[in-house]
Amino acid sequence: MKQEKTKHGFTKHEWNWILYDVGNSAFTMLATTIIPIYFKYIAGKQGVSSVDYLAYWGYAASIATLIVAILGPIVGTFTDNKGFKKPIFMISLIVGSFACVALCVAGHWLAFLILFIISKVGYSSSLIFYDSMLPDVTTPEHMDRVSTSGYAWGYIGSCIPFIACLGVVLGKDLVGLSMEVAMGIAFVITAAWWIGMTVPLLRCYEQKYFMDCPKHAVAATFKRLGQTFANAKKHSRIFWFLIAFFFYIDGVYTIIEMAVSYGEALELGSTGLLLALLVTQLVAFPCSIIFGKLSKKFATEHLIMVCIGAYLCIAVYAIFLSSIAQFWALAVLVGMFQGGVQALSRSYYTKIIPPEQSGEFFGIYDICGKGASFIGTTLVAFVSQMTGSINKGISVLSVIFLLGFVLFIKAVSVNRQSKA
């Protein structure tokens, strides 16, 4: 039965799917802005240096994404079985949001990092199943617009709980709150927003594309996943896209993960950094919408190339960053292309995979996406520690984006040949 469009021009299922981006983006915003600063506060009180703080934060992000990279394809393949996607999605949501709240009781820096890793694993896992829901909620011709709108509304929607959290943290002295209590309130606000925005999707989602559940579902999952990896080169356009995606999105997520911690290590000032990241969200909202509209006039792969090229320039610029004004300029530039490269990559990939195996393929996609970002964060952390220079550590990103750009050109060529 055809669904009527809402006032935003989306069907009810499309709009409820978009709302989860609004919900989970609150955690993304907190995890990439206030949480790194709070971790520096905790670590600094316990004698951890700025360089080690940046390294430990990078290692924690790497561990979380590595865990998801290992578990993602397995659980993703399992959720392709009829009736499994929604309940497993709910479990990941519960793990992520509850661990987020639990951060308020962590006093030692190591305990804090462990809880953060658990929360990040729940969050990242939920995105595998969320992304794989896209074929179920829309049609191929609408995927670019729905995907970019998800990121766009996620960026602007996350500003609401973020501003509330920022108000509590920055205004804590006016009402006599300690940093620990203020951050506890921020964690609760974020988790409540995340769960609340997910309820509409949980109420209406129906898994349209699925594999019939075999008698031995777990054994069949591993068998099917093994066949997919073994036959990867037969899906040449998927194979080459994932290799390219592995590199360029690795750079994107490393910037997202470490932007504030990088600025903090350069001692650019916490308040200015937080406001700059808020500007990134505000800029990303209209720019994501624009990329969605441009996808109707230009090939999706050409728009992705523009975004990768822009990020290569941004990575080079970041090497020479030394002032808060330069960081603000960096925040605006990142906002212009962040949503476009993420959303268009997601919709491009959705179009080239079998819809009934979306969970399985998005599990692999996560290895090459968020799961692969452990390389960028680890390299930045390692090079920073080995050289004693934060700027030298960040320089590795330019190489990652260059490789991603060259490999994506190859992926586009293979895709065109497969269609011929």
C-alpha positions as CSV (number, residue, x, y, z in Angstrom):
1,M,0.0,0.0,0.0
2,K,1.4,3.4,-1.1
3,Q,2.1,5.7,1.8
4,E,1.1,9.4,1.8
5,K,3.8,12.0,2.0
6,T,4.2,14.0,5.2
7,K,4.5,17.8,5.3
8,H,8.3,17.4,4.8
9,G,7.8,15.4,1.6
10,F,8.6,12.0,3.0
11,T,6.5,9.0,3.8
12,K,5.8,8.1,7.4
13,H,8.4,5.3,7.3
14,E,11.0,7.5,5.7
15,W,10.5,10.3,8.2
16,N,10.6,7.9,11.2
17,W,13.8,6.5,9.8
18,I,15.3,10.0,9.5
19,L,14.3,10.7,13.2
20,Y,16.8,8.0,14.3
21,D,19.6,10.1,12.8
22,V,18.2,13.0,14.9
23,G,18.4,10.8,18.0
24,N,21.7,9.1,17.6
25,S,23.4,12.3,16.5
26,A,23.0,13.6,20.0
27,F,25.4,11.0,21.2
28,T,27.8,11.7,18.3
29,M,27.8,15.4,19.1
30,L,28.5,14.7,22.8
31,A,31.1,12.1,22.1
32,T,33.1,14.3,19.7
33,T,32.9,17.5,21.7
34,I,32.2,17.6,25.5
35,I,33.2,14.0,26.4
36,P,36.8,14.4,25.1
37,I,37.1,17.7,27.1
38,Y,35.7,16.0,30.2
39,F,38.1,13.1,29.8
40,K,41.0,15.5,29.7
41,Y,39.6,17.0,32.9
42,I,39.5,13.6,34.6
43,A,42.9,12.5,33.1
44,G,44.6,15.8,33.9
45,K,43.5,15.5,37.6
46,Q,45.3,12.2,37.7
47,G,48.5,13.3,36.1
48,V,48.0,12.3,32.4
49,S,49.9,14.6,30.0
50,S,48.3,16.3,26.9
51,V,50.1,14.1,24.4
52,D,49.2,10.9,26.4
53,Y,45.6,12.2,26.8
54,L,45.3,12.5,23.0
55,A,46.8,9.0,22.5
56,Y,44.6,7.3,25.1
57,W,41.5,8.9,23.5
58,G,42.6,7.7,20.1
59,Y,43.3,4.2,21.4
60,A,39.9,4.0,23.0
61,A,38.1,5.1,19.8
62,S,40.2,2.5,17.9
63,I,39.3,-0.3,20.3
64,A,35.5,0.5,20.0
65,T,35.6,0.6,16.3
66,L,37.7,-2.6,16.1
67,I,35.2,-4.5,18.2
68,V,32.3,-3.4,15.9
69,A,34.4,-4.2,12.8
70,I,34.7,-7.8,14.1
71,L,31.1,-8.3,15.3
72,G,29.4,-6.1,12.7
73,P,29.4,-8.5,9.7
74,I,28.4,-11.5,11.9
75,V,25.5,-9.8,13.6
76,G,24.5,-7.9,10.4
77,T,24.3,-11.2,8.5
78,F,22.2,-12.7,11.3
79,T,19.7,-9.8,11.2
80,D,19.0,-10.5,7.5
81,N,17.0,-13.5,8.8
82,K,13.3,-12.7,9.0
83,G,12.2,-11.0,12.3
84,F,15.7,-10.4,13.7
85,K,16.7,-6.9,12.6
86,K,14.4,-4.9,14.9
87,P,15.1,-6.7,18.2
88,I,18.9,-6.7,17.7
89,F,18.7,-3.0,16.8
90,M,16.9,-2.4,20.1
91,I,19.5,-4.3,22.0
92,S,22.3,-2.2,20.6
93,L,20.3,0.9,21.4
94,I,19.8,-0.1,25.0
95,V,23.5,-1.0,25.5
96,G,24.7,2.3,24.0
97,S,22.3,4.6,25.8
98,F,22.6,2.9,29.2
99,A,26.4,2.9,29.0
100,C,26.2,6.6,28.2
101,V,24.3,7.3,31.4
102,A,26.7,5.1,33.3
103,L,29.6,7.4,32.4
104,C,28.5,9.7,35.1
105,V,29.7,7.3,37.8
106,A,33.2,6.7,36.4
107,G,35.8,8.5,38.5
108,H,39.0,7.0,37.2
109,W,40.1,7.8,33.6
110,L,40.5,4.1,32.7
111,A,37.0,3.2,34.0
112,F,35.6,6.2,32.0
113,L,37.3,5.0,28.8
114,I,35.9,1.4,29.3
115,L,32.4,2.7,29.7
116,F,32.8,5.0,26.7
117,I,34.0,2.0,24.6
118,I,30.9,0.0,25.6
119,S,28.6,3.0,24.7
120,K,30.4,3.6,21.4
121,V,30.1,-0.1,20.5
122,G,26.3,0.0,21.2
123,Y,26.0,3.2,19.2
124,S,28.1,2.0,16.2
125,S,26.3,-1.4,16.1
126,S,22.9,0.3,15.9
127,L,24.0,2.2,12.9
128,I,24.8,-1.0,11.0
129,F,21.1,-2.2,11.4
130,Y,19.8,1.4,10.9
131,D,21.7,1.8,7.6
132,S,20.5,-1.6,6.4
133,M,16.9,-0.5,7.0
134,L,17.1,2.0,4.2
135,P,15.9,-0.4,1.5
136,D,12.9,-1.3,3.7
137,V,11.7,2.3,4.2
138,T,12.2,3.9,0.7
139,T,12.7,3.2,-3.0
140,P,16.0,3.4,-5.0
141,E,15.1,6.6,-6.7
142,H,14.5,8.3,-3.3
143,M,17.6,6.9,-1.5
144,D,19.9,9.8,-2.1
145,R,17.4,12.4,-0.8
146,V,16.3,10.3,2.2
147,S,19.9,9.4,3.1
148,T,21.2,13.0,2.9
149,S,18.1,14.3,4.8
150,G,18.9,11.8,7.6
151,Y,22.3,13.3,8.1
152,A,21.0,16.9,7.6
153,W,18.2,16.6,10.2
154,G,20.6,14.7,12.4
155,Y,23.0,17.6,12.4
156,I,20.4,20.3,13.2
157,G,18.4,18.1,15.5
158,S,21.5,17.2,17.6
159,C,22.0,20.9,18.3
160,I,18.9,20.9,20.7
161,P,20.2,18.4,23.3
162,F,23.8,19.7,22.7
163,I,22.9,23.3,23.5
164,A,21.1,22.0,26.6
165,C,24.1,20.0,27.7
166,L,26.4,22.9,26.9
167,G,24.3,25.2,29.0
168,V,24.5,22.9,32.0
169,V,28.2,22.4,31.7
170,L,29.2,26.0,31.0
171,G,26.7,27.3,33.5
172,K,27.5,24.9,36.3
173,D,29.2,27.5,38.5
174,L,26.1,29.8,38.4
175,V,23.9,27.2,40.0
176,G,26.6,25.6,42.2
177,L,27.1,22.3,40.3
178,S,30.4,20.4,40.2
179,M,31.8,19.4,36.8
180,E,30.9,15.7,37.6
181,V,27.3,16.5,38.4
182,A,26.9,18.7,35.3
183,M,28.3,16.1,33.1
184,G,26.0,13.5,34.6
185,I,23.0,15.6,33.7
186,A,24.4,16.0,30.2
187,F,24.8,12.2,29.8
188,V,21.1,11.7,30.9
189,I,19.8,14.4,28.5
190,T,21.7,12.8,25.6
191,A,20.5,9.2,26.4
192,A,16.9,10.4,26.8
193,W,16.9,12.3,23.5
194,W,18.5,9.3,21.7
195,I,15.9,6.8,23.0
196,G,12.9,9.2,22.5
197,M,13.7,9.9,18.9
198,T,14.0,6.1,18.2
199,V,10.5,5.2,19.4
200,P,8.7,6.2,16.2
201,L,11.0,4.0,14.1
202,L,10.5,1.0,16.5
203,R,6.7,1.4,16.2
204,C,6.4,1.4,12.5
205,Y,9.4,-0.5,11.0
206,E,8.8,-3.6,9.0
207,Q,11.5,-5.7,7.6
208,K,10.5,-6.1,3.9
209,Y,13.6,-7.7,2.6
210,F,14.9,-10.7,4.4
211,M,16.3,-14.3,4.1
212,D,14.1,-17.1,5.4
213,C,15.3,-18.1,8.8
214,P,17.0,-21.5,8.6
215,K,16.7,-24.2,11.3
216,H,20.3,-23.5,12.5
217,A,20.4,-19.8,12.2
218,V,23.7,-19.2,13.8
219,A,25.6,-21.8,11.8
220,A,23.9,-20.6,8.6
221,T,24.9,-17.0,9.4
222,F,28.6,-17.9,9.5
223,K,28.3,-20.1,6.4
224,R,26.6,-17.3,4.4
225,L,29.1,-14.7,5.6
226,G,32.0,-16.9,4.6
227,Q,30.5,-17.3,1.1
228,T,30.1,-13.5,0.8
229,F,33.8,-12.9,1.7
230,A,35.0,-15.8,-0.5
231,N,33.0,-14.4,-3.5
232,A,33.8,-10.8,-2.8
233,K,35.7,-10.4,-6.1
234,K,32.7,-11.6,-8.0
235,H,30.9,-8.6,-6.8
236,S,33.6,-6.4,-8.3
237,R,31.8,-3.0,-8.1
238,I,31.0,-3.6,-4.4
239,F,34.5,-4.9,-3.8
240,W,36.3,-1.9,-5.2
241,F,33.9,0.6,-3.7
242,L,34.5,-0.9,-0.2
243,I,38.3,-0.6,-0.6
244,A,38.1,3.0,-1.6
245,F,35.5,3.7,1.1
246,F,37.8,2.1,3.6
247,F,40.4,4.8,3.1
248,Y,38.5,8.0,2.5
249,I,35.8,7.5,5.2
250,D,38.6,6.4,7.6
251,G,39.9,10.0,7.3
252,V,36.5,11.5,7.7
253,Y,35.7,9.6,11.0
254,T,39.2,10.2,12.3
255,I,38.6,14.0,12.0
256,I,35.1,13.6,13.7
257,E,36.6,11.5,16.5
258,M,39.6,13.6,17.2
259,A,38.8,17.2,16.2
260,V,38.1,18.5,19.7
261,S,40.9,16.4,21.4
262,Y,43.3,17.8,18.7
263,G,42.3,21.3,19.5
264,E,42.5,20.6,23.3
265,A,46.0,19.2,22.9
266,L,46.9,22.4,21.1
267,E,45.4,24.3,24.0
268,L,43.1,26.4,21.9
269,G,40.4,26.8,24.6
270,S,37.5,24.5,25.4
271,T,34.6,27.0,25.0
272,G,35.8,28.2,21.6
273,L,36.3,24.6,20.4
274,L,32.7,23.6,21.5
275,L,31.2,26.6,19.8
276,A,33.2,25.9,16.6
277,L,31.8,22.3,16.5
278,L,28.3,23.7,17.0
279,V,29.0,25.8,13.9
280,T,30.0,22.6,12.0
281,Q,26.5,21.1,12.8
282,L,24.7,24.3,11.6
283,V,26.7,24.4,8.4
284,A,26.3,20.7,7.7
285,F,22.5,20.9,7.8
286,P,21.9,23.1,4.7
287,C,25.0,21.6,2.9
288,S,23.6,18.1,3.3
289,I,20.3,19.2,1.9
290,I,22.1,20.8,-1.0
291,F,24.0,17.6,-1.8
292,G,20.7,15.7,-1.8
293,K,19.3,18.2,-4.4
294,L,22.5,18.1,-6.4
295,S,22.2,14.3,-6.7
296,K,19.2,14.8,-8.9
297,K,21.3,16.8,-11.4
298,F,24.8,15.2,-11.1
299,A,26.0,11.6,-10.8
300,T,26.3,10.5,-7.1
301,E,29.9,9.3,-7.8
302,H,31.0,12.7,-9.1
303,L,29.6,14.4,-5.9
304,I,31.5,11.9,-3.7
305,M,34.7,12.7,-5.6
306,V,34.2,16.4,-4.9
307,C,33.8,15.7,-1.2
308,I,36.9,13.5,-1.0
309,G,39.0,16.1,-2.8
310,A,37.7,18.8,-0.4
311,Y,38.7,16.6,2.6
312,L,42.2,16.1,1.2
313,C,42.6,19.9,1.1
314,I,41.1,20.1,4.7
315,A,43.6,17.5,5.9
316,V,46.5,19.5,4.5
317,Y,45.2,22.7,6.1
318,A,44.8,21.0,9.5
319,I,48.6,20.3,9.6
320,F,49.3,24.0,9.9
321,L,46.5,24.8,12.4
322,S,47.7,26.8,15.4
323,S,45.0,29.3,16.4
324,I,41.3,29.2,17.4
325,A,40.4,31.3,14.3
326,Q,41.9,28.7,12.1
327,F,40.0,25.9,14.0
328,W,36.8,27.8,13.3
329,A,37.6,27.9,9.6
330,L,38.3,24.2,9.7
331,A,35.0,23.6,11.4
332,V,33.1,25.4,8.6
333,L,35.0,23.5,5.9
334,V,34.3,20.2,7.5
335,G,30.6,21.0,7.9
336,M,30.3,21.8,4.2
337,F,31.3,18.3,3.1
338,Q,30.8,16.0,6.1
339,G,27.1,15.1,5.6
340,G,27.5,14.9,1.8
341,V,30.3,12.3,1.7
342,Q,28.6,10.2,4.4
343,A,25.1,10.2,3.1
344,L,25.9,9.8,-0.6
345,S,28.3,7.0,0.2
346,R,25.5,5.2,2.1
347,S,22.9,5.6,-0.7
348,Y,25.4,4.8,-3.4
349,Y,26.3,1.5,-1.6
350,T,22.6,0.7,-1.0
351,K,22.0,0.8,-4.7
352,I,24.7,-1.7,-5.6
353,I,23.9,-4.4,-3.0
354,P,21.2,-7.1,-2.9
355,P,18.4,-5.6,-0.7
356,E,17.6,-8.9,1.0
357,Q,21.2,-9.1,2.2
358,S,21.4,-5.5,3.4
359,G,22.3,-6.4,7.0
360,E,25.1,-8.7,5.8
361,F,26.5,-6.1,3.4
362,F,26.2,-3.2,5.8
363,G,28.1,-5.2,8.3
364,I,30.9,-5.4,5.9
365,Y,30.4,-1.8,5.0
366,D,30.9,-1.0,8.7
367,I,34.3,-2.8,8.6
368,C,35.4,-0.5,5.8
369,G,33.7,2.6,7.5
370,K,33.5,3.2,11.2
371,G,35.2,-0.1,11.8
372,A,38.2,0.9,9.7
373,S,38.6,4.3,11.4
374,F,40.7,2.6,14.1
375,I,43.6,2.9,11.6
376,G,43.3,6.7,11.4
377,T,42.9,7.3,15.1
378,T,45.7,4.8,15.9
379,L,48.1,6.3,13.4
380,V,47.4,9.9,14.6
381,A,47.9,8.7,18.2
382,F,51.0,6.7,17.5
383,V,52.8,9.3,15.3
384,S,52.0,12.0,17.8
385,Q,53.6,10.0,20.6
386,M,56.6,8.9,18.6
387,T,57.4,12.4,17.2
388,G,56.2,14.4,20.2
389,S,54.4,16.6,17.6
390,I,50.6,16.7,17.4
391,N,50.7,18.4,13.9
392,K,52.9,15.6,12.5
393,G,50.4,13.1,13.8
394,I,47.6,14.7,12.0
395,S,49.5,14.8,8.8
396,V,48.9,11.1,8.1
397,L,45.3,12.0,7.2
398,S,46.3,13.6,3.9
399,V,47.8,10.4,2.7
400,I,44.7,8.4,3.7
401,F,42.4,10.8,1.7
402,L,44.7,10.7,-1.3
403,L,44.6,6.9,-1.4
404,G,40.8,7.0,-1.0
405,F,40.4,9.4,-3.9
406,V,42.6,7.3,-6.3
407,L,40.8,4.1,-5.3
408,F,37.3,5.6,-5.7
409,I,38.2,6.6,-9.3
410,K,39.0,2.9,-9.8
411,A,35.7,1.8,-8.2
412,V,33.7,4.1,-10.4
413,S,35.4,2.7,-13.5
414,V,34.7,-0.9,-12.4
415,N,31.0,0.0,-11.7
416,R,30.6,1.5,-15.2
417,Q,32.2,-1.6,-16.8
418,S,29.8,-3.9,-14.9
419,K,26.8,-1.9,-16.2
420,A,28.0,-2.0,-19.8
